[in-house]
């Protein structure tokens, strides 16, 4: 309409930024758009990044376990990583003001597979700016395993989000031992329109083709039906949903 304008797009500053404190191979691992390569930052080591224009945004993806970290500029400090998100966006301009140079430090050793710096402007759609899990959900989806939320629930996620329903995903399996899986979860949810961070599971990823086989496999590792019931009840009480979606009682395969 008359008088409105499209916000200018943020520019990716990473290719021309100057990183001090990491090697060239580390830089390649951070900027090659692959979640399978990463560099390790030693806890307490400061890395400085400068660009020709103001750095307004930073987006990072940890390879495995996220840690707390801090970013600073011109005597100002901002604490990051408080939410424990594997994929984290930080509004540098909002936290530190306009600055062409920032420094960041991780509290503990951290493996980071992806980092992007952006100028002021509208971020690309693939920059994942996650909201916290819902305080109260309209729809609660229980997905036993990474990718089940996409494979077995068809278009529920994009449809529900587009409808305006507060949609919360809860996983059962813990995939931290398989680094590609947590990235798969977040990338898939983001592509489906979900913007509230999922609840990640606590149970091992064990394969079975029957309910009896699953009970036997988990039982051999010390788990009982009550452990799974407790997980469900905790999340039902937390999110108080109107609708709950889950798998068939005998599983999908």
Secondary structure, DSSP 8 states (H G I E B T S, - for coil): -TT-----B--B-GGG-EEESS-HHHHHHHHSS-TT--EEE-TT-EEEEE-SS---EEEEEESSS---EEEEETTEEEEE-TT--SEEEEEHHHHH-S-SEEEEEESS-EEEEEEEEE-SSB--TTS---B---SS-SEEEEESSTTHHHHTSTTHHHHHHHHT--EEEEESB--TTSHHHHHHHHHHHHHTT--B--B---B-----SSHHHHHHHHHTTT--HHHHHHHHHHHHHHH--SEEE---TT---
